[in-house]
């Protein structure tokens, strides 16, 4: 029994860090995923394109980036309390039209959770 407890404690200690790392994503791989977004967005500067700049996205209230004409749905989402954090962005990236009904963003979303984690890691570099 004692061996089982020691083995369980060891495996839990050793596996937990790996589980945490898998959620963090790989920013370099996220740069590749971002190429899908780069048609409409930039992350490394505060310049709007067809879509708003994603520079300093985390902690920003939805629909509030200066000098960008958001859809009424995105403005309402922000007024309703939507602030971009990892969880909200993850939901949005899965299916933007479900998360913010009426958004003018035409992108259908990302289905691969690893791609989303990598993209989030990439965007976090530009939110500090």
C-alpha positions in Angstrom: 0.0 0.0 0.0 2.8 2.4 0.9 4.4 1.9 -2.5 1.1 2.7 -4.2 0.8 6.0 -2.3 4.4 7.0 -3.1 3.9 6.1 -6.8 0.6 8.1 -6.9 2.2 11.1 -5.3 5.2 10.9 -7.6 3.0 10.6 -10.8 0.8 13.5 -9.7 3.8 15.7 -9.0 5.4 14.8 -12.3 2.3 15.0 -14.5 0.8 18.3 -13.2 3.5 20.5 -14.7 3.0 18.9 -18.1 -0.8 19.5 -18.0 -0.2 23.1 -17.2 2.2 23.5 -20.0 -0.2 22.0 -22.6 -2.7 24.8 -21.8 -0.2 27.6 -22.2 0.5 27.1 -25.9 3.5 27.8 -28.1 3.8 31.4 -29.2 6.0 30.5 -32.2 3.3 28.0 -33.5 0.7 30.7 -32.7 2.5 33.1 -35.1 1.7 30.6 -37.9 -1.9 30.4 -36.8 -2.1 34.2 -36.7 -1.5 34.3 -40.4 -5.2 33.4 -40.7 -6.0 36.5 -38.7 -3.4 38.8 -40.3 -5.6 39.5 -43.3 -7.8 41.6 -41.0 -5.8 42.2 -37.8 -2.4 43.2 -36.5 -1.0 42.3 -33.1 2.4 44.0 -33.0 1.2 47.5 -33.3 -1.8 49.6 -32.4 -3.0 49.9 -36.0 -6.5 49.0 -37.1 -7.1 47.2 -40.4 -10.4 45.7 -41.5 -10.5 44.4 -37.9 -9.3 46.2 -34.8 -5.7 45.9 -33.6 -5.2 43.0 -31.2 -2.3 44.8 -29.5 -2.9 44.9 -25.8 -6.1 42.8 -26.3 -6.1 41.1 -22.9 -8.0 43.1 -20.3 -9.7 45.3 -23.0 -13.4 45.7 -22.9 -15.0 44.3 -26.1 -15.9 46.9 -28.7 -13.8 49.7 -27.3 -10.6 50.0 -29.3 -10.1 53.6 -30.4 -10.9 54.6 -34.0 -12.5 51.3 -35.0 -16.1 51.0 -36.1 -17.5 48.0 -34.2 -20.8 46.2 -34.8 -23.6 47.2 -32.4 -23.4 43.5 -31.2 -19.7 43.9 -30.2 -20.4 47.2 -28.5 -23.3 45.7 -26.6 -21.2 42.7 -25.6 -18.6 45.1 -24.1 -21.3 47.1 -22.3 -22.6 43.8 -21.0 -19.3 43.1 -19.4 -17.3 41.2 -22.0 -13.6 41.8 -21.2 -11.1 39.9 -23.3 -9.3 37.3 -21.2 -8.1 33.8 -22.1 -11.4 32.1 -21.4 -13.6 34.6 -23.3 -11.2 34.7 -26.3 -11.0 30.9 -26.4 -14.9 30.7 -26.6 -14.9 33.5 -29.2 -12.2 31.9 -31.4 -14.1 28.6 -31.4 -17.1 30.3 -33.0 -17.3 34.1 -33.1 -20.9 34.3 -34.2 -22.0 32.2 -31.3 -20.1 34.1 -28.7 -21.2 37.5 -30.0 -24.3 37.1 -32.0 -24.4 39.8 -34.7 -20.6 40.4 -34.9 -19.4 41.6 -38.2 -16.3 39.4 -38.1 -16.7 36.9 -41.0 -14.2 34.4 -39.7 -15.8 31.0 -39.0 -13.5 30.2 -36.1 -10.8 27.7 -35.1 -11.8 24.2 -34.3 -8.4 22.9 -33.0 -7.9 23.6 -29.3 -4.1 23.5 -29.8 -4.3 26.1 -32.5 -6.3 28.3 -30.1 -3.9 27.8 -27.2 -1.0 28.7 -29.5 -2.7 31.7 -30.9 -3.5 32.9 -27.4 0.2 32.5 -26.4 1.2 34.5 -29.5 -1.3 37.3 -28.7 -0.2 37.4 -25.0 3.3 38.6 -26.2 1.6 41.8 -27.4 -0.5 42.4 -24.3 2.2 43.2 -21.8 
